[in-house]
Amino acid sequence: MEALFLDLIPGSFVLGLGIVFGLLCGSFLNVVIYRLPRGLSLIQPPSQCPHCGTRIAPYDNVPVFAYLWLRGRSRCCRQKISPRYPTVELIGGLVGGAVVTMKLLPFAHDLSLSTALVHFWLYLVLALGLIAAAAIDLEHMILPDSITWGGTVLGLLSSPLRPDVEPLWSAVGALCGYVGVWFPFIWLHEKLRGFPGMGLGDAKLLALAGAWFGPFGALLTLFEAQSKAPFLRVLLC
C-alpha cells in the first residue's frame, strides 16, 4: 500500500490542528505544573477549582477561551483564577504551531502521515516537558526526575525515529551532558570550594538535551544557559 504524505493536506489545516492540540496539551500542562511537585496524581481527581475543590465542568475547561468568558474568575466560588493558567495554555498552542511550522511543513514532501504524527507528538512532548520543568523550577526550585530522566529515556528510545541524531550519538550525548555538568560544576566544585556550583537536576537536564540533540547539542545548551543566566536573574528579581 502506497504511503500518504503530509503534503497532501493543506498546510494551514495542519497548522490549525497543531495549535489546537497544543492548546489542549497546555491545559493538561497546568495540571502537571501544579500537581507533580506536590506528589499528587496527574489523573485523579479530575480538574477541580483550586480554591473550593469543586469539579470543573468541561465547558469551563476550554483552553484560554474559558478564562476570558469567565473574566478570570471561577464559576463556582467567583475566586480569581491565576493568569498563569491561560498563559501556559497559550504557550502550549504556540508550541504546537511552532512544531508544525519548523519540524513538519518544511519536510512535508518527505514525511508520511504516520511519521509526521509521530514527530509532532515527540517534539510537542519535549517542548511542553521543558516548559513544565521551567515553571516548576521557578516556583519550587526543583527539576522533577520524571521530566528530566523521563525526557532522557524518551530521547534515547525515539532517536531511531528522529532525524536529529543517530542512536549512538544520542547515548553519547546523554552521557556527555550529564558528566559535563556533574564533574566540573558539582563534584570538582564541591571538592575545591566545599559546595556544589550547580544542582544535580541541571546535570539530568543536560543529559536530556544530549539524548535529543547529541553531545554538541548538550554543549550548546550549557553555554546558552550560562550566557542567559545573568539576564534571567535580573529579569526574575
C-alpha positions, -999 to +999 in steps of 0.1 A: +000+000+000+014+034-010+022+057+019+003+090+021+025+121+026+019+152+046+019+175+015-015+161+006-031+181+034-032+219+033-006+234+054-030+258+071-051+229+082-021+211+097-010+243+114-045+247+129-046+212+142-011+217+157-023+248+176-055+231+188-036+201+201-010+224+217-038+243+235-053+211+248-020+198+260-012+232+275-044+228+296-031+195+309+003+211+314-012+233+341-022+201+359+014+188+357+029+221+369+006+222+399+004+185+410+037+170+400+059+188+426+033+182+453+033+145+447-003+144+435-018+121+409-020+137+374-052+118+366-073+117+397-092+136+408-104+154+376-098+191+372-111+210+402-112+245+415-080+252+435-100+274+459-131+254+468-124+220+453-155+219+430-151+198+399-146+220+368-171+213+341-157+206+306-171+238+291-153+258+318-121+240+310-117+251+273-082+265+270-078+303+271-114+310+260-130+298+293-107+321+312-118+351+290-155+340+291-154+338+329-134+371+331-107+355+351-129+341+379-141+306+388-177+299+382-183+280+414-169+304+440-160+335+420-124+335+432-098+349+409-081+325+386-043+329+382-034+343+348-007+316+347-033+291+336-043+308+303-007+318+297+005+282+299-024+272+276-015+298+251+022+288+252+011+253+245-008+264+214+021+285+202+045+255+208+021+232+188+021+257+159+059+261+161+064+223+160+043+221+128+060+251+113+096+241+120+095+203+121+067+192+098+058+216+070+093+222+056+096+184+051+060+178+040+071+162+007+092+136+025+071+128+056+044+102+056+013+110+076+022+084+102+058+097+106+046+133+107+022+124+135+050+107+155+074+136+150+047+161+161+039+143+194+076+137+202+086+173+198+055+186+214+061+164+245+097+175+246+088+212+244+060+210+269+081+190+293+108+216+293+081+243+299+068+224+328+103+219+342+110+256+339+077+266+357+082+240+385+119+251+389+108+287+391+082+281+418+097+251+438+135+252+429+134+216+418+136+197+385+115+165+388+132+133+378+100+122+359+107+151+335+145+151+333+151+113+334+118+106+316+127+130+288+162+115+286+148+080+282+123+092+256+151+109+237+171+077+237+143+055+227+130+078+200+163+085+184+158+059+156+126+077+147+140+113+145+164+129+120+182+150+147+207+124+159+217+088+154+211+064+183+248+061+192+252+099+193+221+101+214+236+078+240+269+096+239+252+130+241+232+119+272+264+107+289+284+138+280+256+161+290+253+145+325+291+142+331+298+176+316+278+192+344+283+167+372+321+165+371+332+202+369+303+220+384+292+196+411+319+171+421+350+192+414+334+225+425+325+208+459+360+194+463+376+228+457+351+252+474+331+230+497+298+233+479+284+223+445+282+250+419+251+236+402+223+212+412+221+176+402+189+184+383+209+206+359+231+176+351+200+155+344+186+183+322+217+183+301+215+146+298+181+151+283+194+177+259+222+153+248+198+124+243+177+146+220+204+166+201+237+148+207+269+159+226+272+192+206+235+200+214+242+194+251+273+216+249+254+244+231+226+242+257+251+245+285+268+276+271+234+292+261+221+286+297+252+301+312+252+332+289+215+338+297+217+332+334+226+368+345+199+382+323+173+358+338+184+366+373+178+403+367+145+396+349+132+374+377+143+396+406 
